[in-house]
């Protein structure tokens, strides 16, 4: 069964630039995506906003990264081969129950199993300003 989640795309353009840079200083994000171009673009975007970014190209690699060092947040692709975003998020939660996890998806509907496993999800086609605002908001709500 699939459930329709409300789309988090009010597209209100919060003053992302200065506020994000100030809030990002020293914040580490683990970015997990099997698509090389996607993870590279997100890494550049997040680093330009002041975040420290470590990337992983699979759920298993991301799990190993979280086991070896703490992160302030995980940004995770939903569709990955062998170990999808929800399975990865569950394992990440068992390692660090407090780490905020955001899933990126190309789908407007996600399976019910995502409820309670991740803190937030957004559509992949949201713009970079929206992604930065969503990350900033999630981090503020968790700290």
N, CA and C atoms as a LAMMPS dump frame, in Angstrom:
ITEM: TIMESTEP
0
ITEM: NUMBER OF ATOMS
429
ITEM: BOX BOUNDS ff ff ff
-5.0000000000000000e+02 5.0000000000000000e+02
-5.0000000000000000e+02 5.0000000000000000e+02
-5.0000000000000000e+02 5.0000000000000000e+02
ITEM: ATOMS id mol type element x y z
1 1 1 N 0.83 -1.179 0
2 1 2 C 0 0 0
3 1 3 C 0.876 1.244 0
4 2 1 N 0.49 2.2 -0.805
5 2 2 C 1.223 3.465 -0.865
6 2 3 C 0.368 4.556 -0.24
7 3 1 N 1.012 5.462 0.415
8 3 2 C 0.334 6.591 1.025
9 3 3 C 0.858 7.855 0.361
10 4 1 N -0.018 8.805 0.125
11 4 2 C 0.397 10.077 -0.434
12 4 3 C 0.81 10.969 0.724
13 5 1 N 2.052 11.429 0.691
14 5 2 C 2.557 12.34 1.709
15 5 3 C 2.341 13.761 1.214
16 6 1 N 2.081 14.689 2.117
17 6 2 C 1.985 16.072 1.651
18 6 3 C 3.341 16.512 1.098
19 7 1 N 3.3 17.205 0.003
20 7 2 C 4.543 17.683 -0.587
21 7 3 C 5.059 18.85 0.237
22 8 1 N 6.322 18.815 0.559
23 8 2 C 6.952 19.885 1.331
24 8 3 C 7.545 20.899 0.379
25 9 1 N 6.704 21.534 -0.407
26 9 2 C 7.255 22.469 -1.374
27 9 3 C 6.479 23.769 -1.405
28 10 1 N 6.389 24.399 -0.269
29 10 2 C 5.726 25.691 -0.223
30 10 3 C 6.486 26.697 -1.075
31 11 1 N 7.755 26.347 -1.378
32 11 2 C 8.607 27.172 -2.225
33 11 3 C 8.765 28.583 -1.692
34 12 1 N 8.596 28.739 -0.388
35 12 2 C 8.891 30.03 0.192
36 12 3 C 10.386 30.162 0.228
37 13 1 N 10.877 31.179 -0.381
38 13 2 C 12.314 31.348 -0.502
39 13 3 C 12.844 32.056 0.725
40 14 1 N 13.083 31.286 1.776
41 14 2 C 13.679 31.845 2.977
42 14 3 C 15.056 32.359 2.616
43 15 1 N 15.487 33.357 3.309
44 15 2 C 16.814 33.92 3.039
45 15 3 C 17.843 32.854 3.324
46 16 1 N 18.133 32.062 2.328
47 16 2 C 18.986 30.898 2.492
48 16 3 C 20.446 31.288 2.624
49 17 1 N 20.945 32.153 1.765
50 17 2 C 22.358 32.475 1.685
51 17 3 C 23.071 32.666 2.999
52 18 1 N 22.921 33.818 3.622
53 18 2 C 23.673 34.139 4.83
54 18 3 C 23.277 33.256 5.993
55 19 1 N 21.984 33.042 6.172
56 19 2 C 21.522 32.233 7.3
57 19 3 C 22.051 30.815 7.216
58 20 1 N 21.997 30.21 6.036
59 20 2 C 22.488 28.849 5.879
60 20 3 C 23.978 28.776 6.15
61 21 1 N 24.742 29.706 5.598
62 21 2 C 26.186 29.692 5.819
63 21 3 C 26.523 29.809 7.292
64 22 1 N 25.824 30.658 8.015
65 22 2 C 26.076 30.825 9.439
66 22 3 C 25.722 29.547 10.185
67 23 1 N 24.589 28.951 9.875
68 23 2 C 24.14 27.748 10.567
69 23 3 C 24.923 26.508 10.164
70 24 1 N 25.548 26.525 8.991
71 24 2 C 26.221 25.34 8.462
72 24 3 C 27.622 25.155 9.021
73 25 1 N 28.208 26.188 9.557
74 25 2 C 29.61 26.118 9.977
75 25 3 C 29.833 24.948 10.933
76 26 1 N 30.701 24.024 10.517
77 26 2 C 31.042 22.881 11.354
78 26 3 C 30.053 21.731 11.317
79 27 1 N 28.954 21.87 10.581
80 27 2 C 27.94 20.818 10.506
81 27 3 C 28.355 19.802 9.451
82 28 1 N 28.347 18.526 9.836
83 28 2 C 28.752 17.465 8.906
84 28 3 C 27.533 16.704 8.398
85 29 1 N 27.512 16.484 7.093
86 29 2 C 26.407 15.772 6.439
87 29 3 C 26.97 14.584 5.682
88 30 1 N 26.34 13.435 5.889
89 30 2 C 26.643 12.24 5.113
90 30 3 C 25.627 12.188 3.979
91 31 1 N 26.105 12.245 2.737
92 31 2 C 25.251 12.255 1.554
93 31 3 C 25.399 10.91 0.847
94 32 1 N 24.302 10.155 0.764
95 32 2 C 24.33 8.812 0.191
96 32 3 C 23.46 8.764 -1.061
97 33 1 N 24.088 8.412 -2.191
98 33 2 C 23.36 8.301 -3.454
99 33 3 C 24.192 7.446 -4.393
100 34 1 N 23.552 6.516 -5.075
101 34 2 C 24.279 5.642 -5.999
102 34 3 C 24.589 6.328 -7.317
103 35 1 N 23.938 7.448 -7.613
104 35 2 C 24.183 8.164 -8.863
105 35 3 C 25.331 9.152 -8.664
106 36 1 N 26.416 8.922 -9.373
107 36 2 C 27.63 9.729 -9.214
108 36 3 C 27.357 11.218 -9.423
109 37 1 N 26.655 11.563 -10.483
110 37 2 C 26.421 12.982 -10.773
111 37 3 C 25.571 13.637 -9.682
112 38 1 N 24.566 12.93 -9.199
113 38 2 C 23.702 13.477 -8.147
114 38 3 C 24.454 13.75 -6.862
115 39 1 N 25.279 12.808 -6.443
116 39 2 C 26.015 12.979 -5.19
117 39 3 C 27.068 14.072 -5.336
118 40 1 N 27.676 14.196 -6.515
119 40 2 C 28.685 15.234 -6.722
120 40 3 C 28.071 16.631 -6.715
121 41 1 N 26.921 16.776 -7.362
122 41 2 C 26.242 18.075 -7.388
123 41 3 C 25.811 18.479 -5.981
124 42 1 N 25.221 17.545 -5.239
125 42 2 C 24.794 17.86 -3.876
126 42 3 C 25.985 18.194 -2.98
127 43 1 N 27.074 17.474 -3.151
128 43 2 C 28.28 17.742 -2.356
129 43 3 C 28.766 19.172 -2.604
130 44 1 N 28.853 19.564 -3.873
131 44 2 C 29.298 20.934 -4.192
132 44 3 C 28.342 21.973 -3.618
133 45 1 N 27.047 21.74 -3.759
134 45 2 C 26.055 22.669 -3.234
135 45 3 C 26.185 22.818 -1.72
136 46 1 N 26.245 21.691 -1.034
137 46 2 C 26.31 21.725 0.429
138 46 3 C 27.627 22.34 0.917
139 47 1 N 28.719 22.019 0.258
140 47 2 C 30.001 22.605 0.654
141 47 3 C 30.014 24.112 0.406
142 48 1 N 29.389 24.55 -0.682
143 48 2 C 29.338 25.989 -0.956
144 48 3 C 28.498 26.72 0.089
145 49 1 N 27.6 25.999 0.75
146 49 2 C 26.787 26.579 1.823
147 49 3 C 27.485 26.484 3.178
148 50 1 N 28.667 25.865 3.211
149 50 2 C 29.434 25.808 4.451
150 50 3 C 29.401 24.493 5.195
151 51 1 N 28.701 23.5 4.669
152 51 2 C 28.636 22.192 5.329
153 51 3 C 29.888 21.377 5.012
154 52 1 N 30.253 20.502 5.925
155 52 2 C 31.292 19.503 5.663
156 52 3 C 30.556 18.269 5.15
157 53 1 N 30.94 17.757 4.009
158 53 2 C 30.186 16.682 3.361
159 53 3 C 31.063 15.466 3.112
160 54 1 N 30.559 14.311 3.515
161 54 2 C 31.161 13.028 3.187
162 54 3 C 30.153 12.3 2.316
163 55 1 N 30.622 11.667 1.251
164 55 2 C 29.702 10.976 0.354
165 55 3 C 29.893 9.464 0.431
166 56 1 N 28.815 8.779 0.086
167 56 2 C 28.824 7.321 -0.025
168 56 3 C 28 6.978 -1.251
169 57 1 N 28.414 5.964 -1.997
170 57 2 C 27.743 5.605 -3.247
171 57 3 C 26.791 4.424 -3.109
172 58 1 N 26.567 3.961 -1.879
173 58 2 C 25.604 2.885 -1.646
174 58 3 C 25.143 2.95 -0.196
175 59 1 N 24.024 2.297 0.076
176 59 2 C 23.555 2.232 1.449
177 59 3 C 24.563 1.57 2.362
178 60 1 N 25.153 0.484 1.905
179 60 2 C 26.137 -0.229 2.716
180 60 3 C 27.354 0.646 3.024
181 61 1 N 27.833 1.393 2.024
182 61 2 C 28.969 2.286 2.248
183 61 3 C 28.607 3.388 3.243
184 62 1 N 27.391 3.923 3.135
185 62 2 C 26.929 4.945 4.073
186 62 3 C 26.848 4.42 5.495
187 63 1 N 26.389 3.202 5.651
188 63 2 C 26.308 2.575 6.979
189 63 3 C 27.71 2.455 7.575
190 64 1 N 28.666 2.031 6.768
191 64 2 C 30.051 1.926 7.244
192 64 3 C 30.599 3.301 7.645
193 65 1 N 30.276 4.32 6.868
194 65 2 C 30.732 5.675 7.19
195 65 3 C 30.184 6.119 8.55
196 66 1 N 28.886 5.885 8.79
197 66 2 C 28.282 6.296 10.06
198 66 3 C 28.843 5.487 11.229
199 67 1 N 29.204 4.257 10.98
200 67 2 C 29.837 3.454 12.039
201 67 3 C 31.222 3.995 12.398
202 68 1 N 31.902 4.6 11.422
203 68 2 C 33.272 5.04 11.662
204 68 3 C 33.38 6.48 12.165
205 69 1 N 32.354 7.299 11.936
206 69 2 C 32.394 8.674 12.432
207 69 3 C 30.983 9.229 12.584
208 70 1 N 30.813 10.161 13.52
209 70 2 C 29.48 10.747 13.717
210 70 3 C 29.193 11.821 12.658
211 71 1 N 27.926 11.978 12.331
212 71 2 C 27.476 13.02 11.416
213 71 3 C 26.316 13.753 12.064
214 72 1 N 26.144 15.013 11.667
215 72 2 C 25.036 15.807 12.19
216 72 3 C 23.744 15.536 11.451
217 73 1 N 23.854 14.966 10.244
218 73 2 C 22.667 14.69 9.433
219 73 3 C 23.03 13.733 8.307
220 74 1 N 22.014 12.996 7.827
221 74 2 C 22.184 12.125 6.66
222 74 3 C 21.18 12.554 5.594
223 75 1 N 21.676 12.752 4.38
224 75 2 C 20.866 13.045 3.207
225 75 3 C 20.976 11.823 2.309
226 76 1 N 19.839 11.213 1.971
227 76 2 C 19.831 9.855 1.434
228 76 3 C 18.885 9.725 0.255
229 77 1 N 19.337 9.074 -0.803
230 77 2 C 18.487 8.782 -1.955
231 77 3 C 17.55 7.622 -1.601
232 78 1 N 16.33 7.678 -2.122
233 78 2 C 15.378 6.597 -1.856
234 78 3 C 15.651 5.371 -2.732
235 79 1 N 15.84 5.583 -4.032
236 79 2 C 16.029 4.463 -4.96
237 79 3 C 17.497 4.149 -5.134
238 80 1 N 17.943 3.084 -4.52
239 80 2 C 19.316 2.592 -4.705
240 80 3 C 19.242 1.077 -4.843
241 81 1 N 20.124 0.506 -5.639
242 81 2 C 20.101 -0.946 -5.821
243 81 3 C 20.464 -1.688 -4.537
244 82 1 N 19.904 -2.822 -4.362
245 82 2 C 20.128 -3.789 -3.284
246 82 3 C 19.723 -3.316 -1.894
247 83 1 N 20.028 -2.108 -1.525
248 83 2 C 19.712 -1.614 -0.18
249 83 3 C 19.098 -0.237 -0.363
250 84 1 N 17.755 -0.155 -0.444
251 84 2 C 17.12 1.124 -0.753
252 84 3 C 17.225 2.1 0.428
253 85 1 N 16.694 3.294 0.245
254 85 2 C 16.802 4.335 1.253
255 85 3 C 16.17 3.983 2.586
256 86 1 N 15.034 3.319 2.567
257 86 2 C 14.361 2.969 3.821
258 86 3 C 15.163 1.908 4.576
259 87 1 N 15.633 0.9 3.876
260 87 2 C 16.454 -0.129 4.532
261 87 3 C 17.72 0.494 5.101
262 88 1 N 18.318 1.397 4.337
263 88 2 C 19.518 2.087 4.815
264 88 3 C 19.189 2.935 6.036
265 89 1 N 18.098 3.688 5.974
266 89 2 C 17.698 4.543 7.101
267 89 3 C 17.459 3.72 8.365
268 90 1 N 16.839 2.568 8.225
269 90 2 C 16.617 1.708 9.406
270 90 3 C 17.944 1.309 10.058
271 91 1 N 18.89 0.921 9.241
272 91 2 C 20.199 0.516 9.768
273 91 3 C 20.922 1.711 10.377
274 92 1 N 20.836 2.869 9.73
275 92 2 C 21.454 4.079 10.27
276 92 3 C 20.855 4.422 11.638
277 93 1 N 19.545 4.275 11.772
278 93 2 C 18.86 4.538 13.049
279 93 3 C 19.359 3.601 14.148
280 94 1 N 19.653 2.356 13.785
281 94 2 C 20.138 1.416 14.806
282 94 3 C 21.54 1.801 15.28
283 95 1 N 22.303 2.472 14.426
284 95 2 C 23.643 2.926 14.786
285 95 3 C 23.573 4.216 15.591
286 96 1 N 22.783 5.174 15.126
287 96 2 C 22.643 6.477 15.782
288 96 3 C 21.185 6.915 15.719
289 97 1 N 20.398 6.587 16.75
290 97 2 C 18.971 6.911 16.727
291 97 3 C 18.662 8.406 16.654
292 98 1 N 19.61 9.246 17.021
293 98 2 C 19.35 10.684 17.065
294 98 3 C 19.697 11.423 15.772
295 99 1 N 20.403 10.779 14.85
296 99 2 C 20.828 11.498 13.642
297 99 3 C 19.61 11.812 12.764
298 100 1 N 19.448 13.082 12.365
299 100 2 C 18.347 13.418 11.458
300 100 3 C 18.601 12.824 10.071
301 101 1 N 17.557 12.249 9.487
302 101 2 C 17.678 11.621 8.17
303 101 3 C 16.634 12.222 7.233
304 102 1 N 17.102 12.679 6.064
305 102 2 C 16.224 13.215 5.033
306 102 3 C 16.384 12.361 3.782
307 103 1 N 15.264 11.935 3.22
308 103 2 C 15.285 11.148 1.985
309 103 3 C 14.915 12.048 0.808
310 104 1 N 15.654 11.871 -0.267
311 104 2 C 15.35 12.51 -1.547
312 104 3 C 14.696 11.465 -2.43
313 105 1 N 13.613 11.842 -3.1
314 105 2 C 12.939 10.879 -3.955
315 105 3 C 12.385 11.56 -5.191
316 106 1 N 12.325 10.818 -6.262
317 106 2 C 11.667 11.282 -7.472
318 106 3 C 10.174 10.987 -7.444
319 107 1 N 9.727 10.295 -6.418
320 107 2 C 8.321 9.9 -6.293
321 107 3 C 7.54 10.873 -5.426
322 108 1 N 6.301 11.141 -5.791
323 108 2 C 5.442 11.964 -4.93
324 108 3 C 4.749 11.097 -3.885
325 109 1 N 4.849 9.78 -4.034
326 109 2 C 4.299 8.843 -3.06
327 109 3 C 5.405 7.907 -2.602
328 110 1 N 5.466 7.688 -1.311
329 110 2 C 6.429 6.733 -0.768
330 110 3 C 5.667 5.662 0.006
331 111 1 N 6.223 4.475 0.101
332 111 2 C 5.552 3.407 0.843
333 111 3 C 5.334 3.787 2.309
334 112 1 N 4.315 3.204 2.912
335 112 2 C 4.021 3.441 4.323
336 112 3 C 5.222 3.166 5.217
337 113 1 N 6.095 2.269 4.791
338 113 2 C 7.243 1.891 5.614
339 113 3 C 8.187 3.052 5.91
340 114 1 N 8.064 4.153 5.175
341 114 2 C 8.943 5.297 5.431
342 114 3 C 8.509 6.084 6.669
343 115 1 N 7.238 5.936 7.066
344 115 2 C 6.728 6.69 8.214
345 115 3 C 7.463 6.26 9.481
346 116 1 N 7.987 7.229 10.18
347 116 2 C 8.694 6.964 11.422
348 116 3 C 10.142 6.544 11.254
349 117 1 N 10.573 6.303 10.022
350 117 2 C 11.949 5.878 9.787
351 117 3 C 12.819 7.087 9.458
352 118 1 N 12.274 8.016 8.688
353 118 2 C 13.024 9.221 8.318
354 118 3 C 12.333 10.444 8.908
355 119 1 N 13.1 11.504 9.051
356 119 2 C 12.555 12.731 9.628
357 119 3 C 11.872 13.614 8.598
358 120 1 N 12.339 13.518 7.356
359 120 2 C 11.788 14.369 6.316
360 120 3 C 12.124 13.771 4.969
361 121 1 N 11.299 14.061 3.984
362 121 2 C 11.625 13.682 2.619
363 121 3 C 11.246 14.83 1.719
364 122 1 N 11.984 14.977 0.654
365 122 2 C 11.658 15.99 -0.344
366 122 3 C 11.847 15.39 -1.73
367 123 1 N 11.202 16.024 -2.692
368 123 2 C 11.341 15.583 -4.073
369 123 3 C 12.69 16.005 -4.62
370 124 1 N 13.281 15.141 -5.436
371 124 2 C 14.584 15.439 -6.03
372 124 3 C 14.553 16.668 -6.925
373 125 1 N 13.411 16.974 -7.507
374 125 2 C 13.376 18.094 -8.448
375 125 3 C 13.175 19.45 -7.78
376 126 1 N 13.17 19.486 -6.466
377 126 2 C 13.118 20.778 -5.789
378 126 3 C 14.422 21.512 -6.081
379 127 1 N 14.391 22.806 -6.084
380 127 2 C 15.586 23.587 -6.384
381 127 3 C 16.596 23.558 -5.25
382 128 1 N 17.817 24.004 -5.538
383 128 2 C 18.872 23.99 -4.523
384 128 3 C 18.544 24.849 -3.302
385 129 1 N 17.878 25.982 -3.5
386 129 2 C 17.522 26.832 -2.364
387 129 3 C 16.567 26.103 -1.433
388 130 1 N 15.638 25.367 -2.025
389 130 2 C 14.678 24.623 -1.216
390 130 3 C 15.38 23.516 -0.429
391 131 1 N 16.293 22.803 -1.067
392 131 2 C 17.039 21.752 -0.378
393 131 3 C 17.811 22.335 0.798
394 132 1 N 18.511 23.452 0.583
395 132 2 C 19.273 24.076 1.663
396 132 3 C 18.364 24.544 2.797
397 133 1 N 17.221 25.118 2.457
398 133 2 C 16.27 25.567 3.479
399 133 3 C 15.718 24.374 4.263
400 134 1 N 15.427 23.279 3.562
401 134 2 C 14.897 22.082 4.231
402 134 3 C 15.93 21.485 5.179
403 135 1 N 17.184 21.453 4.765
404 135 2 C 18.256 20.933 5.622
405 135 3 C 18.407 21.818 6.852
406 136 1 N 18.444 23.127 6.639
407 136 2 C 18.578 24.07 7.753
408 136 3 C 17.425 23.911 8.74
409 137 1 N 16.223 23.794 8.222
410 137 2 C 15.039 23.625 9.068
411 137 3 C 15.089 22.32 9.876
412 138 1 N 15.474 21.249 9.22
413 138 2 C 15.568 19.953 9.915
414 138 3 C 16.62 20.004 11.006
415 139 1 N 17.757 20.586 10.705
416 139 2 C 18.823 20.67 11.71
417 139 3 C 18.397 21.539 12.895
418 140 1 N 17.715 22.638 12.635
419 140 2 C 17.235 23.511 13.72
420 140 3 C 16.232 22.778 14.601
421 141 1 N 15.361 21.998 13.979
422 141 2 C 14.319 21.302 14.744
423 141 3 C 14.879 20.175 15.608
424 142 1 N 16.052 19.684 15.249
425 142 2 C 16.642 18.564 15.983
426 142 3 C 17.651 19.003 17.029
427 143 1 N 18.052 20.265 17.023
428 143 2 C 19.079 20.727 17.968
429 143 3 C 18.55 21.8 18.871
